[in-house]
Amino acid sequence: MSYFSLSPEVIYYIWAVLLILACIGAWLLTLFTMPGNWLIVALAAAFAWFYHSPAVHGLSWWVVLGLVALAGLGEFVEFVAGAAGAAKEGGSRRGMILAIAGAAVGSIAGAIVGVPIPIVGSIVAALGGGAAGAFCGAYLGESWKGEKNHSETLAVSKAALIGRILGTVGKLIVGAAMVAVVSIDALF
């Protein structure tokens, strides 16, 4: 004999809240140059596939399709902002590629360095580390190519830094919208 039982609707809402918390965690991964927005899509698709009950709300497959479009938009914004910054100053392909690699390494290193300051330290350090990595990567790429003088190389590097920050902020905004869409569709 069971003294405690939960209705299917209560169980659904528990899973929906866990989905939202997982989506927030995935969204935070974007700061570390991880595919957090795509993880949100995967989480939403898994939830729609495994927990679709006619007795309760469920997550719509149309919403999952919309999340795919939003994740693609986030990637486009991040790539275009970063590349456009360096390209605007005449950056080479080598400089742009090393800026992207430097941003990835810098984000992870920044997150590790920021650990002593809980939550905020890692987030701010990851963003700053990514920007610094983009700057260093672009500088190394342009110096290695050897076609620009020091001031031109610095201008390309600065543009890569600013582009990286703007791209990450744009991708985070898109990711926040994705979390909001999942929350609204799962809960209401």
DRENPA-3360 file (N, C-alpha, C; in nm, 2 decimals, always signed):
BEGIN
1 = MSYFSLSP = +0.08/-0.12/+0.00/+0.00/+0.00/+0.00/+0.09/+0.12/+0.00 ~ +0.06/+0.22/-0.09/+0.14/+0.34/-0.10/+0.08/+0.45/-0.03 ~ +0.16/+0.52/+0.06/+0.11/+0.63/+0.13/+0.13/+0.76/+0.06 ~ +0.21/+0.76/-0.04/+0.25/+0.88/-0.11/+0.26/+0.85/-0.26 ~ +0.17/+0.92/-0.33/+0.18/+0.91/-0.48/+0.16/+1.04/-0.54 ~ +0.22/+1.06/-0.66/+0.21/+1.19/-0.73/+0.13/+1.16/-0.86 ~ +0.05/+1.26/-0.89/-0.03/+1.26/-1.01/+0.06/+1.27/-1.13 ~ +0.02/+1.23/-1.25/+0.10/+1.24/-1.37/+0.14/+1.39/-1.40;
9 = EVIYYIWA = +0.04/+1.48/-1.37/+0.07/+1.62/-1.39/+0.18/+1.67/-1.30 ~ +0.18/+1.63/-1.18/+0.29/+1.68/-1.09/+0.42/+1.62/-1.13 ~ +0.43/+1.50/-1.17/+0.55/+1.44/-1.22/+0.60/+1.51/-1.35 ~ +0.50/+1.55/-1.43/+0.54/+1.62/-1.55/+0.61/+1.75/-1.52 ~ +0.55/+1.83/-1.42/+0.60/+1.96/-1.39/+0.74/+1.95/-1.32 ~ +0.76/+1.84/-1.25/+0.89/+1.82/-1.19/+1.00/+1.80/-1.30 ~ +0.96/+1.72/-1.40/+1.05/+1.70/-1.51/+1.07/+1.82/-1.59 ~ +0.96/+1.90/-1.61/+0.97/+2.03/-1.68/+1.07/+2.13/-1.61;
17 = VLLILACI = +1.06/+2.13/-1.48/+1.15/+2.22/-1.40/+1.30/+2.17/-1.42 ~ +1.32/+2.04/-1.41/+1.45/+1.99/-1.43/+1.50/+2.02/-1.57 ~ +1.41/+2.01/-1.67/+1.45/+2.05/-1.81/+1.50/+2.19/-1.81 ~ +1.42/+2.28/-1.75/+1.46/+2.42/-1.75/+1.59/+2.45/-1.68 ~ +1.61/+2.38/-1.57/+1.74/+2.40/-1.50/+1.86/+2.34/-1.59 ~ +1.84/+2.23/-1.66/+1.94/+2.18/-1.75/+1.96/+2.27/-1.86 ~ +1.86/+2.34/-1.91/+1.87/+2.43/-2.02/+1.95/+2.56/-1.98 ~ +1.93/+2.60/-1.85/+2.01/+2.71/-1.80/+2.15/+2.67/-1.79;
25 = GAWLLTLF = +2.18/+2.55/-1.74/+2.32/+2.51/-1.74/+2.38/+2.50/-1.87 ~ +2.31/+2.45/-1.97/+2.36/+2.45/-2.11/+2.39/+2.59/-2.16 ~ +2.30/+2.68/-2.13/+2.31/+2.82/-2.17/+2.44/+2.88/-2.12 ~ +2.48/+2.84/-1.99/+2.60/+2.90/-1.94/+2.72/+2.84/-2.00 ~ +2.71/+2.72/-2.06/+2.83/+2.66/-2.13/+2.87/+2.75/-2.25 ~ +2.78/+2.83/-2.30/+2.81/+2.92/-2.42/+2.93/+3.01/-2.38 ~ +2.93/+3.05/-2.26/+3.04/+3.14/-2.22/+3.18/+3.07/-2.23 ~ +3.18/+2.94/-2.23/+3.31/+2.87/-2.24/+3.33/+2.81/-2.38;
33 = TMPGNWLI = +3.27/+2.87/-2.48/+3.28/+2.84/-2.62/+3.23/+2.69/-2.64 ~ +3.15/+2.65/-2.56/+3.08/+2.51/-2.58/+2.95/+2.53/-2.65 ~ +2.90/+2.43/-2.72/+2.78/+2.44/-2.79/+2.65/+2.44/-2.70 ~ +2.64/+2.53/-2.61/+2.53/+2.53/-2.52/+2.40/+2.55/-2.58 ~ +2.38/+2.63/-2.69/+2.26/+2.65/-2.75/+2.21/+2.52/-2.82 ~ +2.31/+2.44/-2.88/+2.27/+2.32/-2.94/+2.24/+2.21/-2.83 ~ +2.30/+2.22/-2.72/+2.26/+2.13/-2.61/+2.11/+2.16/-2.56 ~ +2.07/+2.29/-2.56/+1.94/+2.32/-2.53/+1.84/+2.25/-2.63;
41 = VALAAAFA = +1.88/+2.26/-2.76/+1.80/+2.19/-2.86/+1.79/+2.04/-2.83 ~ +1.90/+1.98/-2.80/+1.90/+1.83/-2.77/+1.82/+1.80/-2.65 ~ +1.83/+1.88/-2.55/+1.75/+1.86/-2.42/+1.60/+1.87/-2.45 ~ +1.56/+1.98/-2.53/+1.42/+2.00/-2.56/+1.37/+1.88/-2.65 ~ +1.45/+1.84/-2.75/+1.41/+1.73/-2.83/+1.39/+1.60/-2.75 ~ +1.48/+1.57/-2.66/+1.47/+1.45/-2.58/+1.35/+1.46/-2.49 ~ +1.32/+1.58/-2.44/+1.20/+1.59/-2.35/+1.07/+1.57/-2.44 ~ +1.07/+1.63/-2.55/+0.95/+1.62/-2.64/+0.93/+1.47/-2.68;
49 = WFYHSPAV = +1.04/+1.40/-2.70/+1.04/+1.26/-2.75/+0.99/+1.17/-2.63 ~ +1.06/+1.18/-2.52/+1.03/+1.09/-2.41/+0.92/+1.13/-2.32 ~ +0.88/+1.25/-2.31/+0.78/+1.29/-2.22/+0.67/+1.38/-2.29 ~ +0.60/+1.31/-2.37/+0.49/+1.38/-2.44/+0.36/+1.30/-2.40 ~ +0.28/+1.36/-2.31/+0.16/+1.29/-2.26/+0.04/+1.37/-2.29 ~ -0.06/+1.31/-2.35/-0.18/+1.39/-2.38/-0.25/+1.45/-2.26 ~ -0.22/+1.39/-2.14/-0.29/+1.44/-2.02/-0.23/+1.57/-1.97 ~ -0.11/+1.60/-2.01/-0.05/+1.73/-1.97/+0.01/+1.80/-2.09;
57 = HGLSWWVV = +0.07/+1.91/-2.07/+0.11/+2.00/-2.18/+0.21/+1.94/-2.28 ~ +0.32/+1.90/-2.23/+0.42/+1.85/-2.33/+0.49/+1.96/-2.40 ~ +0.60/+1.93/-2.46/+0.68/+2.02/-2.54/+0.66/+2.00/-2.69 ~ +0.62/+2.10/-2.76/+0.58/+2.09/-2.90/+0.70/+2.07/-2.99 ~ +0.68/+1.99/-3.09/+0.79/+1.97/-3.19/+0.81/+2.09/-3.27 ~ +0.71/+2.18/-3.29/+0.73/+2.31/-3.36/+0.82/+2.40/-3.28 ~ +0.82/+2.39/-3.15/+0.91/+2.47/-3.06/+1.05/+2.41/-3.08 ~ +1.07/+2.28/-3.09/+1.20/+2.22/-3.11/+1.26/+2.27/-3.24;
65 = LGLVALAG = +1.17/+2.27/-3.34/+1.22/+2.32/-3.47/+1.26/+2.47/-3.47 ~ +1.18/+2.55/-3.39/+1.21/+2.69/-3.37/+1.34/+2.71/-3.30 ~ +1.37/+2.62/-3.20/+1.49/+2.62/-3.13/+1.61/+2.59/-3.22 ~ +1.60/+2.50/-3.31/+1.70/+2.47/-3.41/+1.73/+2.60/-3.49 ~ +1.63/+2.67/-3.53/+1.65/+2.79/-3.61/+1.72/+2.90/-3.52 ~ +1.68/+2.91/-3.39/+1.74/+3.01/-3.30/+1.89/+2.97/-3.28 ~ +1.92/+2.84/-3.26/+2.06/+2.80/-3.24/+2.14/+2.83/-3.36 ~ +2.09/+2.81/-3.48/+2.16/+2.85/-3.60/+2.19/+3.00/-3.61;
73 = LGEFVEFV = +2.09/+3.07/-3.57/+2.10/+3.22/-3.56/+2.21/+3.26/-3.47 ~ +2.21/+3.20/-3.35/+2.32/+3.23/-3.25/+2.46/+3.20/-3.30 ~ +2.47/+3.09/-3.37/+2.60/+3.06/-3.43/+2.64/+3.16/-3.54 ~ +2.55/+3.20/-3.62/+2.57/+3.29/-3.73/+2.61/+3.43/-3.67 ~ +2.54/+3.47/-3.56/+2.57/+3.60/-3.50/+2.72/+3.60/-3.44 ~ +2.75/+3.49/-3.37/+2.88/+3.48/-3.31/+2.99/+3.48/-3.42 ~ +2.97/+3.40/-3.52/+3.07/+3.39/-3.62/+3.09/+3.52/-3.70 ~ +2.98/+3.58/-3.74/+2.98/+3.70/-3.82/+3.04/+3.82/-3.74;
81 = AGAAGAAK = +3.01/+3.83/-3.61/+3.06/+3.94/-3.53/+3.21/+3.92/-3.51 ~ +3.26/+3.80/-3.48/+3.40/+3.78/-3.46/+3.48/+3.80/-3.59 ~ +3.43/+3.74/-3.70/+3.51/+3.75/-3.82/+3.50/+3.89/-3.88 ~ +3.38/+3.96/-3.87/+3.36/+4.09/-3.92/+3.45/+4.19/-3.85 ~ +3.47/+4.17/-3.72/+3.56/+4.27/-3.65/+3.70/+4.26/-3.71 ~ +3.75/+4.14/-3.72/+3.89/+4.13/-3.78/+3.90/+4.17/-3.93 ~ +3.80/+4.13/-4.00/+3.80/+4.16/-4.15/+3.78/+4.31/-4.17 ~ +3.71/+4.37/-4.09/+3.69/+4.52/-4.10/+3.83/+4.59/-4.10;
89 = EGGSRRGM = +3.92/+4.54/-4.02/+4.05/+4.60/-4.01/+4.15/+4.54/-4.11 ~ +4.10/+4.45/-4.20/+4.19/+4.39/-4.30/+4.27/+4.27/-4.25 ~ +4.21/+4.20/-4.15/+4.27/+4.08/-4.10/+4.28/+3.97/-4.20 ~ +4.38/+3.88/-4.19/+4.40/+3.77/-4.28/+4.32/+3.65/-4.23 ~ +4.31/+3.55/-4.32/+4.24/+3.43/-4.28/+4.32/+3.36/-4.16 ~ +4.45/+3.36/-4.17/+4.53/+3.30/-4.06/+4.50/+3.37/-3.93 ~ +4.49/+3.50/-3.93/+4.46/+3.58/-3.81/+4.33/+3.55/-3.76 ~ +4.23/+3.53/-3.84/+4.09/+3.50/-3.80/+4.08/+3.36/-3.74;
97 = ILAIAGAA = +4.15/+3.27/-3.80/+4.15/+3.13/-3.75/+4.21/+3.12/-3.62 ~ +4.33/+3.18/-3.60/+4.40/+3.18/-3.48/+4.32/+3.26/-3.37 ~ +4.25/+3.36/-3.41/+4.16/+3.44/-3.32/+4.05/+3.35/-3.26 ~ +3.99/+3.26/-3.35/+3.89/+3.17/-3.30/+3.95/+3.06/-3.21 ~ +4.07/+3.01/-3.24/+4.14/+2.91/-3.16/+4.18/+2.98/-3.03 ~ +4.23/+3.10/-3.03/+4.27/+3.17/-2.91/+4.15/+3.20/-2.82 ~ +4.04/+3.23/-2.88/+3.92/+3.26/-2.80/+3.87/+3.13/-2.73 ~ +3.88/+3.02/-2.79/+3.84/+2.89/-2.72/+3.94/+2.86/-2.61;
105 = VGSIAGAI = +4.07/+2.87/-2.63/+4.16/+2.84/-2.53/+4.15/+2.95/-2.41 ~ +4.14/+3.07/-2.45/+4.12/+3.18/-2.35/+4.00/+3.17/-2.27 ~ +3.89/+3.12/-2.33/+3.76/+3.11/-2.25/+3.78/+3.00/-2.14 ~ +3.84/+2.89/-2.18/+3.86/+2.78/-2.08/+3.96/+2.82/-1.98 ~ +4.07/+2.88/-2.02/+4.17/+2.92/-1.92/+4.11/+3.03/-1.83 ~ +4.03/+3.12/-1.88/+3.97/+3.22/-1.80/+3.87/+3.16/-1.70 ~ +3.80/+3.07/-1.74/+3.70/+3.00/-1.65/+3.78/+2.93/-1.53 ~ +3.89/+2.87/-1.56/+3.97/+2.81/-1.46/+4.03/+2.91/-1.36;
113 = VGVPIPIV = +4.08/+3.02/-1.42/+4.14/+3.13/-1.34/+4.04/+3.19/-1.25 ~ +3.91/+3.20/-1.30/+3.81/+3.27/-1.22/+3.74/+3.19/-1.12 ~ +3.78/+3.06/-1.10/+3.72/+2.97/-1.01/+3.72/+3.02/-0.86 ~ +3.83/+3.09/-0.81/+3.82/+3.14/-0.67/+3.71/+3.23/-0.64 ~ +3.65/+3.30/-0.74/+3.54/+3.38/-0.72/+3.41/+3.31/-0.77 ~ +3.33/+3.25/-0.68/+3.22/+3.16/-0.73/+3.13/+3.22/-0.83 ~ +3.09/+3.15/-0.92/+2.99/+3.17/-1.03/+3.03/+3.29/-1.11 ~ +3.02/+3.41/-1.06/+3.05/+3.54/-1.13/+3.20/+3.54/-1.18;
121 = GSIVAALG = +3.29/+3.49/-1.10/+3.43/+3.50/-1.14/+3.46/+3.41/-1.26 ~ +3.40/+3.29/-1.26/+3.42/+3.21/-1.38/+3.36/+3.26/-1.51 ~ +3.24/+3.32/-1.49/+3.17/+3.37/-1.61/+3.24/+3.49/-1.66 ~ +3.28/+3.59/-1.58/+3.35/+3.71/-1.63/+3.48/+3.67/-1.68 ~ +3.55/+3.58/-1.61/+3.69/+3.54/-1.66/+3.68/+3.47/-1.79 ~ +3.58/+3.39/-1.81/+3.56/+3.31/-1.93/+3.54/+3.41/-2.05 ~ +3.46/+3.51/-2.03/+3.43/+3.61/-2.13/+3.56/+3.69/-2.16 ~ +3.62/+3.74/-2.05/+3.75/+3.81/-2.07/+3.86/+3.73/-2.13;
129 = GGAAGAFC = +3.87/+3.60/-2.09/+3.97/+3.51/-2.14/+3.95/+3.49/-2.29 ~ +3.82/+3.47/-2.33/+3.79/+3.45/-2.47/+3.83/+3.57/-2.55 ~ +3.80/+3.69/-2.50/+3.83/+3.81/-2.57/+3.98/+3.83/-2.58 ~ +4.05/+3.80/-2.47/+4.20/+3.81/-2.47/+4.26/+3.71/-2.56 ~ +4.20/+3.59/-2.56/+4.25/+3.48/-2.65/+4.23/+3.52/-2.80 ~ +4.12/+3.58/-2.83/+4.09/+3.63/-2.97/+4.20/+3.73/-3.01 ~ +4.22/+3.82/-2.91/+4.32/+3.93/-2.94/+4.46/+3.87/-2.97 ~ +4.50/+3.78/-2.88/+4.63/+3.71/-2.89/+4.64/+3.63/-3.02;
137 = GAYLGESW = +4.54/+3.55/-3.05/+4.54/+3.47/-3.17/+4.55/+3.55/-3.29 ~ +4.47/+3.66/-3.30/+4.47/+3.75/-3.42/+4.61/+3.81/-3.43 ~ +4.67/+3.86/-3.31/+4.80/+3.92/-3.32/+4.91/+3.82/-3.37 ~ +4.90/+3.70/-3.31/+5.00/+3.60/-3.35/+4.98/+3.57/-3.50 ~ +4.86/+3.55/-3.55/+4.83/+3.52/-3.69/+4.88/+3.63/-3.78 ~ +4.85/+3.75/-3.75/+4.90/+3.86/-3.83/+5.05/+3.88/-3.83 ~ +5.11/+3.86/-3.71/+5.25/+3.87/-3.70/+5.32/+3.76/-3.78 ~ +5.27/+3.64/-3.76/+5.32/+3.53/-3.83/+5.32/+3.54/-3.98;
145 = KGEKNHSE = +5.21/+3.60/-4.03/+5.20/+3.63/-4.18/+5.30/+3.73/-4.22 ~ +5.33/+3.83/-4.14/+5.43/+3.93/-4.16/+5.40/+4.04/-4.26 ~ +5.28/+4.05/-4.30/+5.24/+4.16/-4.40/+5.20/+4.29/-4.35 ~ +5.18/+4.30/-4.21/+5.14/+4.42/-4.15/+5.24/+4.47/-4.05 ~ +5.24/+4.60/-4.03/+5.33/+4.66/-3.93/+5.26/+4.64/-3.79 ~ +5.33/+4.68/-3.69/+5.28/+4.66/-3.55/+5.14/+4.73/-3.53 ~ +5.13/+4.85/-3.57/+5.00/+4.92/-3.54/+4.88/+4.86/-3.62 ~ +4.91/+4.81/-3.74/+4.80/+4.74/-3.82/+4.77/+4.61/-3.75;
153 = TLAVSKAA = +4.87/+4.54/-3.70/+4.84/+4.41/-3.63/+4.76/+4.44/-3.51 ~ +4.80/+4.54/-3.43/+4.72/+4.58/-3.31/+4.58/+4.61/-3.34 ~ +4.55/+4.68/-3.45/+4.42/+4.72/-3.49/+4.33/+4.60/-3.52 ~ +4.39/+4.50/-3.60/+4.32/+4.38/-3.63/+4.29/+4.30/-3.50 ~ +4.39/+4.29/-3.41/+4.37/+4.22/-3.28/+4.26/+4.28/-3.20 ~ +4.26/+4.41/-3.19/+4.16/+4.49/-3.11/+4.02/+4.46/-3.17 ~ +4.01/+4.46/-3.30/+3.89/+4.44/-3.37/+3.84/+4.29/-3.34 ~ +3.93/+4.20/-3.34/+3.90/+4.06/-3.31/+3.85/+4.05/-3.16;
161 = LIGRILGT = +3.91/+4.12/-3.07/+3.87/+4.12/-2.93/+3.72/+4.17/-2.92 ~ +3.70/+4.29/-2.98/+3.56/+4.35/-2.97/+3.46/+4.26/-3.04 ~ +3.50/+4.21/-3.16/+3.41/+4.12/-3.23/+3.37/+4.00/-3.15 ~ +3.47/+3.94/-3.08/+3.45/+3.82/-2.99/+3.35/+3.85/-2.88 ~ +3.37/+3.97/-2.81/+3.28/+4.01/-2.71/+3.14/+4.02/-2.76 ~ +3.12/+4.10/-2.87/+2.99/+4.12/-2.93/+2.93/+3.99/-2.97 ~ +3.00/+3.90/-3.03/+2.95/+3.78/-3.08/+2.90/+3.69/-2.97 ~ +2.98/+3.68/-2.86/+2.94/+3.60/-2.74/+2.81/+3.66/-2.68;
169 = VGKLIVGA = +2.81/+3.79/-2.67/+2.69/+3.86/-2.61/+2.57/+3.83/-2.69 ~ +2.58/+3.84/-2.83/+2.47/+3.81/-2.92/+2.43/+3.66/-2.90 ~ +2.52/+3.57/-2.90/+2.49/+3.43/-2.88/+2.42/+3.40/-2.75 ~ +2.46/+3.47/-2.64/+2.40/+3.46/-2.51/+2.26/+3.51/-2.51 ~ +2.23/+3.62/-2.58/+2.10/+3.67/-2.59/+2.01/+3.57/-2.66 ~ +2.06/+3.52/-2.77/+1.98/+3.42/-2.84/+1.95/+3.29/-2.75 ~ +2.05/+3.25/-2.68/+2.04/+3.14/-2.59/+1.94/+3.17/-2.48 ~ +1.94/+3.29/-2.42/+1.84/+3.33/-2.32/+1.70/+3.32/-2.38;
177 = AMVAVVSI = +1.68/+3.36/-2.50/+1.55/+3.35/-2.57/+1.51/+3.21/-2.58 ~ +1.61/+3.12/-2.61/+1.58/+2.98/-2.62/+1.53/+2.92/-2.49 ~ +1.60/+2.96/-2.38/+1.56/+2.91/-2.25/+1.42/+2.96/-2.22 ~ +1.39/+3.08/-2.25/+1.26/+3.14/-2.23/+1.15/+3.06/-2.31 ~ +1.18/+3.03/-2.43/+1.08/+2.96/-2.52/+1.05/+2.82/-2.46 ~ +1.16/+2.75/-2.42/+1.14/+2.62/-2.36/+1.06/+2.63/-2.23 ~ +1.09/+2.73/-2.15/+1.02/+2.74/-2.02/+0.87/+2.77/-2.04 ~ +0.84/+2.86/-2.14/+0.70/+2.89/-2.16/+0.63/+2.77/-2.22;
185 = DALF = +0.69/+2.71/-2.32/+0.61/+2.59/-2.38/+0.60/+2.47/-2.28 ~ +0.70/+2.45/-2.20/+0.69/+2.34/-2.11/+0.60/+2.36/-1.99 ~ +0.59/+2.48/-1.95/+0.51/+2.51/-1.83/+0.37/+2.56/-1.85 ~ +0.35/+2.62/-1.97/+0.21/+2.68/-1.99/+0.14/+2.62/-2.10;
% end
